[in-house]
């Protein structure tokens, strides 16, 4: 099984505001695909009785941290984001599984356009990328099964056993299973073999990730459409907070460098980043309970007080699973109280706390609002905006602006094949997007600039209309016959060998080349009035005629070439619309009489 390499982005990101979470993740359009269904019955839309969408566990609904991380000097680097933060790292095997799932989905469901970052968002929220199962083997299996609570009703759905305990070890009730927490009955219809070993195992992250991609793509969804994306995630867990959390992590992975972390090892707590602060569980701005915060290799008490089965996530309210913050330590040192120790308290009446900068209130466009480029080339224009506060002054240095490509039929991308770029404003409040690469297909799309952060939803975005023009067709620089052997025929007959030509540009075939053929006398200048000819629709002879366009291989075949009673040498001149020429010699001669055998 081939492990895909991590693709580094030009900038990293720390998080994203909740207002951006409802926008659809987008990827390059690849083509049409036949309808496909991962689950039997009707569309598992929000509110349906689909087992997978009903409450079946306590996912980690904490959102990524929106706060910037300081660099080595204690401050973020000028003009760019600091590293993506510890919590945005993904263990190597999990990352390979997510990218492998995208590759499989591109082949099976090309109309879905699911990015690996969305599958990673599910994996993060459901099981910390499989870390709740302890040690991760390179083949994708975890040391222990990752099991949700028994689905006995009440807080969670009531689902009696459907798999005979095969996957969840419970012959009475079902439990969600594996790194992406599939209900066994859903796995029966949506399971996948992601690593090609011939087994569909929900406890293997390669299989689970491939199945998750297939499940989200079911019912011929196109996840570049916000409505399809929303419906897909709700069908996995019918919770609006769940949708927000999954999209928050997906966009975090999409928008910046993803650190490749070591796989979890046996008996060691898995820590994808800095420990959450007491006042912000999970180190972020989440709105739901943190749920899946356990460490592999440790046992957690269950409701009965006994350790739960390894890998099981605790319910809210149980020991080890409340996720409630402890009371933060209060400052005891007077020097830490925020008050000045100088007599008189300084210029601010004794309060030395810095005055917070005025918030951003608007984005202004800088330069033209239209972008144009030729397919396969780079846009010369770069979208640029200025962030301003309520007084019309430049926003604080380092305000984060998100540039996003919306509508990807052309395949346009920022460097490193990214659809988004996060850029910090300079001292004048401006932020300039990276160079934008036009895709291979002509068409239009939008580049949207918006302010990142909790207040971003209040600020109108700035849109740039982008157009990718078709690349000019290459022009042939050479016409050559496929068969270079002499062309000979007898009078009042025809040339038996078909004349096939190839149009080339830099020795490569050129399709669509139009060639005109003219029969000339032996001097190569005078149009012939007798000699070889082709027949028009009425059967009349023509000695100047236009051929069909060359095919995708640069080939075109002349129509049948006839001779009259005139013998001699003639020239067939071939000319393209761009003036490229080639001549062929046509010889018409009476065959020599056969010699009589000697007596």
C-alpha positions in Angstrom: 0.0 0.0 0.0 1.4 3.3 -1.0 1.6 6.0 1.7 1.0 9.4 0.3 3.4 12.3 1.2 2.1 15.3 3.1 1.8 18.3 0.9 3.0 21.5 2.7 1.1 24.7 2.1 2.7 28.1 1.8 1.0 29.4 4.9 -0.4 27.7 8.0 -3.5 28.4 9.9 -4.7 28.3 13.5 -8.5 28.1 13.2 -11.5 29.7 11.7 -14.6 31.5 12.8 -17.9 29.8 13.2 -19.5 32.0 10.5 -17.4 30.4 7.8 -18.3 26.9 8.7 -21.4 26.7 6.6 -19.5 27.4 3.4 -18.8 24.3 1.2 -15.4 22.8 0.9 -14.5 22.8 -2.8 -12.2 20.7 -5.0 -11.5 20.5 -8.7 -14.2 19.2 -10.9 -13.3 15.9 -12.4 -16.2 14.8 -14.5 -19.5 13.0 -14.3 -20.2 9.8 -12.4 -23.0 7.3 -12.2 -25.4 7.6 -9.3 -24.2 5.7 -6.3 -25.7 4.8 -2.9 -23.7 3.9 0.1 -26.8 3.1 2.2 -30.0 1.4 1.4 -33.4 3.1 1.5 -34.0 6.8 1.1 -31.6 9.7 1.3 -30.2 9.9 4.9 -31.2 13.5 5.3 -31.4 15.5 8.6 -34.1 14.2 10.8 -34.4 10.8 9.2 -34.2 7.5 11.0 -30.9 6.6 9.4 -29.0 4.8 12.3 -25.7 6.6 11.6 -27.3 10.1 11.9 -28.9 9.3 15.3 -27.0 10.1 18.6 -24.5 7.3 19.0 -21.7 8.8 21.1 -20.0 11.9 22.5 -17.8 13.4 19.7 -15.3 16.1 20.5 -17.0 19.2 19.4 -14.2 21.6 20.4 -13.3 24.0 17.6 -9.7 24.9 16.6 -8.0 27.7 18.5 -8.4 31.0 16.8 -5.5 32.6 18.8 -2.2 33.2 16.9 0.7 31.2 18.1 3.9 33.2 18.9 7.0 32.4 16.9 10.5 31.8 18.2 10.9 35.5 19.0 7.7 35.5 20.9 5.8 37.3 18.1 4.3 36.0 14.9 6.5 36.6 11.8 5.6 39.7 9.9 3.2 39.2 7.0 2.5 35.6 7.5 0.9 33.1 9.9 2.9 31.2 12.4 3.0 27.4 12.3 -0.4 25.8 12.3 -0.4 24.9 16.0 0.1 21.7 17.8 -3.6 20.7 17.6 -3.6 20.8 13.8 -1.1 17.9 13.6 -2.2 14.5 12.3 -0.4 11.1 12.9 1.4 9.8 9.9 -0.7 6.7 9.3 -4.0 8.6 9.8 -2.9 11.2 7.3 -2.0 8.6 4.8 -5.4 6.9 5.3 -7.3 10.2 4.7 -5.4 11.0 1.5 -5.8 7.5 0.3 -9.6 7.8 0.9 -9.6 10.9 -1.3 -7.8 9.1 -4.1 -10.3 6.2 -3.9 -13.2 8.6 -3.9 -11.9 10.5 -7.0 -12.0 7.2 -8.9 -15.3 5.8 -7.6 -17.2 9.0 -7.1 -15.6 11.7 -9.4 -18.7 13.9 -9.2 -18.4 14.1 -5.4 -15.2 16.2 -5.1 -14.5 15.2 -1.5 -11.3 16.5 -0.1 -9.2 14.4 2.4 -9.4 17.3 4.8 -13.2 16.6 5.3 -12.5 13.0 6.1 -9.8 14.1 8.5 -12.3 16.4 10.2 -14.6 13.4 10.9 -11.6 11.4 12.2 -10.5 14.3 14.5 -13.9 14.8 16.0 -14.8 11.1 16.3 -11.6 9.6 17.7 -8.6 12.0 17.7 -7.5 10.3 14.4 -7.7 6.9 16.0 -5.7 7.8 19.0 -8.4 6.6 21.4 -7.5 3.1 20.3 -4.0 3.2 21.6 -1.0 2.2 19.6 -1.5 2.6 15.8 0.0 -0.1 13.6 1.4 0.9 10.2 -1.3 -1.2 8.6 -3.9 1.1 10.1 -5.2 -1.1 12.9 -5.4 0.2 16.4 -4.2 -1.6 19.5 -7.7 -1.6 21.0 -11.1 -1.3 19.4 -12.6 2.2 19.6 -16.2 1.7 20.9 -19.0 4.2 21.5 -21.5 3.7 24.3 -24.1 0.9 24.1 -27.0 2.1 22.1 -29.7 1.2 24.6 -31.8 4.3 24.2 -32.2 7.3 26.5 -29.4 9.7 25.8 -28.4 7.8 22.7 -30.3 6.0 20.0 -31.7 2.5 20.7 -30.2 0.1 18.3 -30.4 -3.6 19.1 -27.5 -5.9 17.9 -27.2 -6.1 14.1 -23.7 -7.8 13.7 -23.8 -10.6 16.2 -21.1 -8.8 18.2 -18.6 -9.2 15.4 -17.3 -5.6 15.4 -18.4 -4.2 18.7 -18.2 -7.4 20.9 -21.8 -6.8 22.1 -24.5 -9.3 21.0 -27.3 -7.4 22.7 -26.9 -3.8 21.5 -24.9 -2.1 18.8 -22.1 0.4 19.5 -20.3 2.8 17.2 -17.0 1.2 16.1 -13.6 2.4 14.9 -11.7 5.6 14.1 -14.7 7.1 12.3 -17.4 5.5 14.6 -19.6 3.5 12.2 -22.8 1.9 13.5 -22.4 -1.8 12.6 -25.6 -1.8 10.5 -24.3 1.1 8.5 -20.9 -0.6 8.1 -22.7 -3.6 6.5 -23.9 -1.4 3.6 -21.1 1.2 3.6 -18.0 -0.7 4.6 -14.9 -0.4 2.3 -11.5 -2.0 1.8 -9.2 1.0 1.9 -5.8 -0.8 2.0 -6.5 -3.6 -0.5 -6.1 -6.5 1.9 -9.5 -8.0 0.9 -11.1 -7.2 4.3 -13.5 -4.5 5.3 -12.7 -3.7 8.9 -14.1 -0.6 10.6 -11.3 -0.8 13.2 -8.7 -0.2 10.4 -8.3 3.5 9.7 -7.6 2.9 6.0 -10.9 1.0 5.6 -12.8 3.4 7.9 -11.6 6.5 6.1 -12.4 5.1 2.7 -15.9 4.1 3.9 -16.4 7.6 5.4 -15.6 9.2 2.1 -18.0 6.8 0.3 -20.8 7.4 2.9 -20.5 11.2 2.6 -20.5 10.9 -1.2 -23.6 8.7 -1.3 -26.7 9.7 -3.3 -24.6 11.3 -6.0 -23.8 14.3 -3.7 -21.5 17.0 -5.0 -19.7 18.4 -1.9 -18.8 21.6 -3.6 -22.5 22.5 -3.1 -23.1 23.8 0.4 -26.4 22.1 0.7 -25.0 18.7 -0.2 -22.1 19.2 2.1 -24.4 20.1 5.0 -26.7 17.2 4.3 -23.8 14.7 4.1 -22.3 15.7 7.5 -25.8 15.8 9.2 -26.4 12.3 7.8 -23.3 11.2 9.8 -24.4 12.9 13.0 -27.6 14.9 13.0 -26.2 17.8 15.1 -25.6 21.3 14.0 -22.7 21.6 16.5 -21.2 18.5 15.0 -21.3 20.1 11.5 -19.5 23.2 12.9 -16.8 21.2 14.6 -16.1 18.9 11.6 -16.0 21.8 9.1 -13.8 23.8 11.5 -11.2 21.1 11.6 -11.5 20.4 7.9 -10.9 24.0 7.0 -8.0 24.1 9.5 -6.3 21.2 7.7 -7.2 22.7 4.3 -5.9 26.2 5.0 -2.4 25.6 6.4 0.5 23.2 6.9 -0.4 20.0 8.6 2.2 18.7 11.0 2.9 15.0 10.5 2.9 13.5 14.1 4.3 10.2 15.2 1.7 7.4 15.4 0.3 6.8 18.9 2.4 4.2 20.8 1.3 1.6 23.3 0.8 2.8 26.9 1.7 6.4 26.2 -0.9 9.2 26.3 -1.5 10.7 22.9 -1.0 14.5 23.0 -1.6 16.2 19.6 -0.6 19.5 21.0 -0.5 21.7 24.1 -2.7 20.9 27.0 -6.0 22.8 27.0 -6.2 25.7 29.3 -8.7 25.4 32.2 -10.8 28.2 30.8 -10.9 26.9 27.3 -11.3 23.1 27.0 -9.5 21.8 24.0 -7.6 25.0 23.6 -10.2 26.4 21.3 -13.4 28.2 21.0 -15.7 25.2 20.8 -19.3 25.3 21.8 -19.9 21.6 22.5 -18.6 19.2 25.1 -15.1 17.9 24.5 -16.2 14.3 24.8 -13.4 12.2 23.3 -10.5 13.5 25.4 -9.1 10.3 26.7 -5.7 8.9 26.3 -4.8 5.5 25.0 -3.2 3.1 27.3 -5.3 4.3 30.3 -8.6 3.1 31.7 -11.5 5.4 32.4 -14.1 4.8 35.1 -17.5 4.0 33.8 -20.8 4.8 35.4 -20.5 1.8 37.6 -17.1 3.0 38.9 -15.3 0.2 37.1 -12.9 0.8 34.3 -14.6 0.9 30.9 -13.5 -1.3 28.0 -10.2 0.0 26.5 -10.9 2.7 23.9 -14.5 3.4 25.0 -15.4 7.1 25.3 -17.0 8.2 28.6 -20.4 9.7 28.8 -20.8 13.3 30.0 -21.0 13.4 33.8 -18.9 10.3 34.4 -15.5 10.5 36.0 -12.9 11.4 33.5 -15.5 12.4 31.0 -17.1 15.6 32.3 -14.8 17.9 30.3 -15.6 20.6 32.9 -12.9 23.2 33.4 -11.3 23.6 36.8 -11.1 26.9 38.5 -8.2 28.8 37.0 -5.5 29.9 39.5 -5.8 33.4 40.7 -2.8 35.7 40.8 -1.1 35.9 44.2 1.8 38.1 43.2 0.9 41.8 43.3 3.2 42.4 40.4 0.9 40.1 38.3 -2.4 41.9 39.2 -2.1 44.3 36.2 -1.6 47.3 38.5 1.4 49.6 38.2 3.9 49.4 41.0 5.0 53.0 40.3 3.8 55.9 42.4 0.9 57.6 40.7 0.2 54.6 38.5 1.7 56.0 35.3 -0.2 57.7 32.4 -3.3 55.5 32.7 -4.2 56.2 36.3 -2.4 53.2 37.6 -3.7 50.7 35.0 -0.8 49.5 32.8 -2.9 47.1 30.8 -2.5 47.9 27.1 -5.6 49.4 25.4 -7.0 46.8 23.0 -6.8 47.8 19.3 -9.9 48.9 17.6 -11.6 45.9 15.9 -11.8 45.5 12.1 -15.1 46.8 10.8 -14.6 46.6 7.0 -12.6 45.3 4.1 -11.8 47.6 1.1 -10.8 46.4 -2.3 -7.4 47.6 -3.5 -7.0 47.6 -7.3 -9.2 46.0 -10.0 -12.0 43.6 -9.2 -11.4 41.4 -12.2 -8.7 38.8 -12.8 -7.8 37.2 -16.2 -5.4 34.5 -17.2 -4.9 31.9 -19.9 -5.4 28.3 -19.0 -2.3 26.7 -17.6 -0.7 30.0 -16.8 -0.4 32.2 -13.7 -2.6 35.3 -13.0 -0.5 38.5 -13.2 -3.0 40.3 -10.9 -3.1 39.4 -7.2 -6.3 40.1 -5.1 -5.5 42.7 -2.5 -7.6 44.2 0.3 -7.2 46.7 3.1 -8.7 46.0 6.6 -9.9 49.1 8.4 -11.3 49.9 11.8 -14.4 52.0 12.6 -12.4 55.2 12.2 -11.2 54.3 8.7 -7.7 53.6 10.0 -5.7 50.5 9.1 -6.6 47.5 11.2 -4.1 46.2 13.7 -0.9 44.8 12.1 -1.3 41.1 11.7 -5.0 40.9 11.1 -5.7 37.6 9.3 -7.4 37.7 5.9 -8.6 34.5 4.3 -8.5 34.3 0.5 -10.6 31.4 -0.9 -11.2 30.1 -4.4 -14.9 29.5 -4.9 -16.0 27.5 -7.9 -13.3 25.1 -9.2 -14.4 24.0 -12.6 -11.2 25.6 -14.0 -9.0 23.9 -11.4 -7.5 27.2 -10.3 -5.3 27.0 -7.2 -3.0 28.9 -5.0 0.6 27.5 -4.7 1.0 24.0 -3.3 -2.4 23.1 -4.8 -4.3 25.0 -2.1 -7.8 26.4 -2.5 -7.3 28.8 0.4 -4.6 31.1 1.7 -4.3 32.9 5.0 -2.4 36.2 4.9 -1.6 38.7 7.7 -2.1 42.4 7.0 0.9 44.8 7.1 1.2 48.1 8.9 -0.9 49.8 6.3 -3.7 47.3 6.8 -3.3 45.6 3.4 -3.1 41.9 2.7 -2.2 40.5 -0.8 -3.1 37.0 -1.9 -0.4 34.7 -3.2 0.0 34.2 -6.9 -3.0 32.4 -8.3 -2.5 29.5 -10.8 -5.0 29.2 -13.6 -6.3 25.7 -14.2 -6.3 23.8 -17.4 -9.9 24.5 -18.3 -11.4 27.8 -19.4 -14.2 29.2 -17.2 -15.0 31.6 -14.4 -14.7 31.5 -10.6 -14.5 33.8 -7.6 -11.7 34.7 -5.2 -13.3 35.8 -1.9 -11.4 37.8 0.7 -12.8 37.7 4.3 -11.6 38.5 7.8 -10.7 35.5 9.9 -11.8 35.4 13.6 -14.9 35.6 15.7 -16.0 38.9 14.3 -15.4 38.0 10.6 -19.1 37.2 10.1 -20.0 40.8 10.6 -17.7 42.1 7.9 -18.7 41.9 4.3 -16.3 39.9 2.1 -14.7 41.2 -1.0 -15.2 39.2 -4.2 -13.0 39.1 -7.2 -14.3 37.8 -10.5 -11.7 35.6 -12.2 -11.7 34.3 -15.8 -9.6 31.6 -17.3 -9.4 31.9 -21.1 -8.8 29.0 -23.3 -5.2 28.5 -24.3 -4.6 29.2 -28.0 -4.4 26.0 -30.0 -0.9 25.1 -31.0 0.0 25.6 -34.6 1.7 22.9 -36.7 5.2 23.7 -37.8 5.6 20.5 -39.9 3.6 18.4 -42.3 5.0 14.9 -42.9 3.7 11.9 -44.8 3.3 8.8 -42.6 4.7 6.6 -45.5 7.7 8.2 -47.3 7.8 5.7 -50.1 7.4 7.0 -53.7 3.9 7.7 -55.0 3.3 6.1 -58.5 0.3 5.2 -60.6 -0.6 4.2 -64.2 -2.6 6.5 -66.5 -6.4 6.3 -66.3 -6.3 4.6 -62.9 -5.6 5.7 -59.3 -2.9 5.7 -56.7 -3.5 2.5 -54.8 -1.5 3.6 -51.7 -3.5 5.9 -49.4 -1.7 9.2 -48.6 -1.8 9.9 -44.8 -0.3 13.0 -43.4 0.7 14.1 -39.8 0.7 17.6 -38.5 3.3 18.3 -35.8 4.4 21.2 -33.5 7.7 20.7 -31.8 7.5 17.0 -32.9 4.2 16.6 -31.1 0.9 15.8 -32.8 -1.4 18.8 -33.4 -5.2 18.2 -33.7 -7.5 20.5 -35.7 -5.0 21.5 -38.4 -6.6 22.3 -41.8 -4.5 21.5 -44.9 -5.2 22.5 -48.5 -3.8 20.3 -51.3 -3.0 21.6 -54.8 -1.8 19.6 -57.8 1.0 21.5 -59.7 2.9 20.8 -62.9 6.5 19.5 -62.7 7.8 23.0 -62.1 6.1 23.1 -58.8 4.5 26.5 -59.5 1.9 26.2 -62.3 -1.5 24.7 -61.3 -2.0 21.5 -63.3 -4.9 21.4 -65.7 -4.4 17.7 -66.4 -3.0 14.8 -64.3 -3.9 13.6 -60.8 -7.2 14.7 -59.3 -9.8 14.0 -56.7 -13.6 13.8 -57.3 -16.0 16.3 -55.9 -19.6 15.5 -54.8 -20.7 15.5 -58.4 -17.9 13.2 -59.5 -16.1 16.0 -61.3 -12.3 16.3 -61.1 -10.7 18.8 -58.7 -7.0 19.6 -58.4 -7.3 22.0 -55.4 -9.1 20.7 -52.4 -9.2 21.1 -48.6 -8.8 18.2 -46.3 -10.6 17.4 -43.1 -9.0 18.7 -39.8 -6.3 16.5 -38.3 -7.5 14.2 -35.5 -6.3 14.0 -31.9 -3.2 12.2 -33.2 -2.5 14.9 -35.8 -3.5 12.6 -38.6 -5.5 13.1 -41.8 -5.9 10.9 -44.9 -6.3 12.3 -48.4 -9.3 11.1 -50.5 -8.7 8.7 -53.4 -6.4 10.3 -55.9 -7.2 9.4 -59.6 -5.2 9.8 -62.9 -6.3 10.7 -66.4 -4.5 9.8 -69.6 -1.6 12.3 -68.9 1.7 10.9 -67.9 4.6 12.6 -66.3 5.7 14.1 -63.0 3.4 16.3 -60.9 3.8 18.0 -57.5 1.3 17.8 -54.7 1.6 21.0 -52.6 0.3 20.8 -49.0 -0.3 24.1 -47.1 -1.7 24.8 -43.6 -3.7 27.9 -42.7 -0.6 29.3 -41.1 1.4 28.9 -44.3 3.4 25.8 -43.4 4.1 23.8 -46.7 5.2 20.4 -47.8 5.5 19.0 -51.3 5.1 15.4 -52.5 6.1 14.0 -55.9 3.4 12.2 -57.9 4.6 10.1 -60.8 2.2 8.9 -63.6 3.8 6.4 -66.0 2.8 3.5 -68.2 3.9 0.3 -66.8 6.7 -1.4 -68.8 5.5 -4.2 -71.1 6.4 -7.6 -69.7 9.4 -9.2 -71.6 8.8 -12.3 -73.6 10.8 -15.3 -72.4 13.8 -16.2 -74.6 13.3 -19.1 -77.0 
